[in-house]
Amino acid sequence: MKIVSVLLLLALAACAHAEPGWERKREPGSQPTTAEGWLDRIEQRTAGLDTLRAKVTHVTIQGLLGDEQRRFGTLAYDTAEAEGQPPRFAIAFDREAVDGQLRPVERRYVFDGRWLAEAMPADKLFVRRELVAEGEAGNPLELGEGPFPLPLTLRREPVLRKFDVTVLEEADADVPDAVGLRLVPKAGTDLDQLHIDLRLDRETLLPVKVETLEAD
């Protein structure tokens, strides 16, 4: 069974905040023509990212069953206080659509730099998972490092070590002016995703859509 997961980070670029000098603008000069060129520019462009908030829509489609589930909520992201420490984030979903019916839901994920907490009050469920061991460095938002394909910043060398990257030439209907990159895990890389498609705002170079294909 193949599972498609789509995360739309709506208004992400417009809601980003960073250190002075980080602002919404188009980089001067010609646009890169290669995946490596885009990764270089993305790393340079997002290096000063501090905090951001965004509305998010998460869509899961299970191929064989034909099921589609949509959750709607907000994302808050904050870089770590100490250099080298993981960023912190919180995702809160308050609505979901199943079989065309919209209903309220309360589901939260909070990562404090070490522990990921998942809360589902309606089910009286609270789960904590240690994603970064005490005294160790890591970033579960970095592609290939954790359970979330949510790359708010991209670093060229770590990405190229784990993925073959190509430019997506076809536009996406949800974000037609976005830059598209496809990441395919290299042989021997332990990832659930068969590929990850990123769509990035052409001006801020922050992700506005992430689509993954998984084989279960």
C-alpha positions as CSV (number, residue, x, y, z in Angstrom):
1,M,0.0,0.0,0.0
2,K,1.4,3.4,-1.0
3,I,0.7,6.3,1.3
4,V,1.0,9.9,0.1
5,S,1.4,12.6,2.8
6,V,1.1,16.3,1.9
7,L,1.9,19.2,4.2
8,L,0.8,22.7,3.1
9,L,2.5,25.4,5.1
10,L,0.1,28.2,4.2
11,A,1.3,31.8,4.6
12,L,4.6,30.5,6.0
13,A,6.7,32.9,4.0
14,A,4.6,35.9,5.0
15,C,4.8,35.0,8.7
16,A,8.5,34.4,9.1
17,H,10.6,36.4,11.5
18,A,14.3,36.5,11.8
19,E,17.3,38.6,12.7
20,P,17.6,42.1,11.3
21,G,18.4,42.0,7.6
22,W,16.4,38.9,7.0
23,E,13.4,40.1,4.9
24,R,11.2,39.0,2.1
25,K,12.9,39.8,-1.2
26,R,13.9,38.1,-4.4
27,E,17.6,37.3,-4.7
28,P,19.3,39.4,-7.3
29,G,20.7,37.9,-10.4
30,S,19.6,34.9,-12.4
31,Q,17.8,31.9,-10.9
32,P,19.8,28.7,-10.3
33,T,19.4,26.1,-13.0
34,T,20.6,23.0,-11.0
35,A,19.5,21.4,-7.7
36,E,22.9,22.0,-6.2
37,G,22.6,25.7,-7.1
38,W,19.2,26.0,-5.4
39,L,20.5,24.2,-2.3
40,D,23.3,26.7,-2.0
41,R,20.9,29.6,-2.3
42,I,18.4,28.1,0.1
43,E,21.1,27.5,2.8
44,Q,22.4,31.1,2.4
45,R,18.9,32.6,2.4
46,T,17.5,30.8,5.5
47,A,20.6,31.0,7.6
48,G,19.3,33.9,9.7
49,L,15.8,32.4,10.3
50,D,14.8,32.9,13.9
51,T,11.1,32.2,14.5
52,L,8.0,31.7,12.4
53,R,4.3,30.8,12.5
54,A,2.1,29.3,9.8
55,K,-1.2,27.8,9.1
56,V,-0.8,24.1,8.1
57,T,-2.9,21.6,6.3
58,H,-1.8,17.9,6.5
59,V,-3.3,15.5,4.0
60,T,-2.9,11.7,4.1
61,I,-4.0,9.6,1.2
62,Q,-3.9,5.8,1.5
63,G,-3.7,4.5,-2.1
64,L,-5.3,1.1,-2.0
65,L,-8.1,2.0,0.4
66,G,-8.8,5.4,-1.3
67,D,-9.0,7.0,2.1
68,E,-8.1,10.7,2.5
69,Q,-7.8,12.6,5.7
70,R,-7.2,16.3,6.2
71,R,-6.1,18.0,9.3
72,F,-5.9,21.8,9.8
73,G,-4.0,23.7,12.4
74,T,-1.0,25.9,13.1
75,L,2.8,25.6,13.4
76,A,5.1,27.6,15.6
77,Y,8.9,27.3,15.2
78,D,11.7,28.8,17.3
79,T,15.4,28.3,16.9
80,A,17.3,27.0,20.0
81,E,18.6,29.4,22.6
82,A,22.0,27.8,22.5
83,E,24.1,27.3,19.4
84,G,24.1,23.7,18.2
85,Q,20.9,22.8,20.0
86,P,17.8,21.6,18.1
87,P,15.1,24.1,17.2
88,R,11.8,23.8,19.1
89,F,8.4,23.6,17.5
90,A,4.7,23.0,18.2
91,I,2.0,21.8,15.9
92,A,-1.7,22.1,17.0
93,F,-4.5,20.6,14.9
94,D,-8.0,21.8,15.7
95,R,-10.1,20.5,12.8
96,E,-10.1,17.5,10.5
97,A,-12.1,16.4,7.4
98,V,-12.9,12.7,7.0
99,D,-15.1,11.5,4.2
100,G,-16.0,15.1,3.4
101,Q,-17.2,15.8,6.9
102,L,-15.4,18.6,8.9
103,R,-15.3,18.1,12.6
104,P,-13.3,19.6,15.6
105,V,-10.3,17.7,16.8
106,E,-7.6,18.4,19.4
107,R,-4.2,17.0,18.6
108,R,-0.9,18.6,19.6
109,Y,2.8,17.9,19.0
110,V,5.4,19.8,21.0
111,F,9.1,19.3,20.7
112,D,11.3,21.0,23.3
113,G,14.7,20.2,21.8
114,R,14.9,16.7,23.3
115,W,11.4,15.3,23.9
116,L,8.5,15.1,21.5
117,A,5.1,15.2,23.3
118,E,1.9,14.1,21.5
119,A,-1.4,14.9,23.2
120,M,-4.9,13.7,22.2
121,P,-7.2,14.8,25.0
122,A,-10.3,13.2,23.6
123,D,-8.6,9.8,23.8
124,K,-7.0,10.7,27.1
125,L,-3.7,9.9,25.5
126,F,-0.3,11.6,26.2
127,V,2.9,10.2,24.7
128,R,6.5,11.4,25.1
129,R,9.4,10.2,22.9
130,E,13.0,11.1,23.3
131,L,14.3,12.2,19.9
132,V,17.6,13.6,20.9
133,A,19.5,12.0,23.8
134,E,20.8,14.1,26.6
135,G,24.2,15.6,25.8
136,E,23.9,14.8,22.1
137,A,23.3,17.1,19.2
138,G,20.6,16.5,16.6
139,N,17.8,18.1,14.6
140,P,14.7,15.9,14.0
141,L,13.5,18.5,11.5
142,E,16.5,17.9,9.3
143,L,15.7,15.5,6.4
144,G,16.7,12.0,7.2
145,E,17.3,12.8,10.9
146,G,13.8,12.4,12.4
147,P,10.2,11.4,11.9
148,F,9.2,14.7,10.4
149,P,9.9,15.6,6.7
150,L,9.5,19.3,7.6
151,P,12.7,21.0,6.3
152,L,12.3,24.7,7.4
153,T,16.0,25.2,6.6
154,L,18.1,23.1,4.3
155,R,21.9,22.5,4.4
156,R,23.4,21.5,1.1
157,E,26.0,19.0,2.2
158,P,23.8,16.9,4.6
159,V,21.1,16.8,2.0
160,L,23.4,15.6,-0.8
161,R,24.9,12.9,1.4
162,K,21.5,11.2,1.8
163,F,19.5,12.2,-1.3
164,D,19.7,12.4,-5.0
165,V,18.2,15.8,-5.7
166,T,16.6,17.0,-9.0
167,V,14.7,20.1,-10.0
168,L,10.9,19.6,-10.5
169,E,10.2,21.3,-13.8
170,E,6.4,21.0,-13.7
171,A,4.5,23.5,-11.6
172,D,2.2,22.5,-8.7
173,A,-1.4,23.7,-8.8
174,D,-1.4,24.5,-5.1
175,V,1.7,26.7,-5.3
176,P,2.3,27.4,-9.0
177,D,5.2,29.9,-8.6
178,A,7.2,27.8,-6.1
179,V,10.6,26.3,-6.7
180,G,10.3,22.4,-6.8
181,L,12.9,19.9,-5.7
182,R,12.6,16.1,-5.6
183,L,14.7,14.2,-3.0
184,V,15.2,10.5,-3.5
185,P,17.0,8.6,-0.7
186,K,20.3,7.1,-1.7
187,A,20.7,3.4,-1.6
188,G,21.3,2.2,1.9
189,T,19.6,5.2,3.5
190,D,17.1,4.1,6.2
191,L,14.0,6.2,5.4
192,D,10.3,5.3,5.0
193,Q,9.9,7.8,2.1
194,L,10.4,6.7,-1.5
195,H,10.8,10.3,-2.4
196,I,10.1,13.8,-0.9
197,D,8.9,16.7,-3.1
198,L,9.6,20.1,-1.8
199,R,8.0,23.3,-3.0
200,L,9.6,26.5,-1.8
201,D,8.6,30.1,-1.9
202,R,10.6,31.7,-4.7
203,E,11.4,34.8,-2.7
204,T,12.0,33.6,0.9
205,L,13.0,30.0,-0.1
206,L,11.0,28.7,2.8
207,P,9.0,25.5,2.2
208,V,5.3,26.0,1.4
209,K,4.5,22.4,0.5
210,V,6.0,19.1,1.3
211,E,4.8,15.9,-0.3
212,T,6.1,12.4,0.5
213,L,5.4,9.0,-1.0
214,E,5.8,6.0,1.3
215,A,5.5,2.3,0.7
216,D,3.9,0.5,3.7
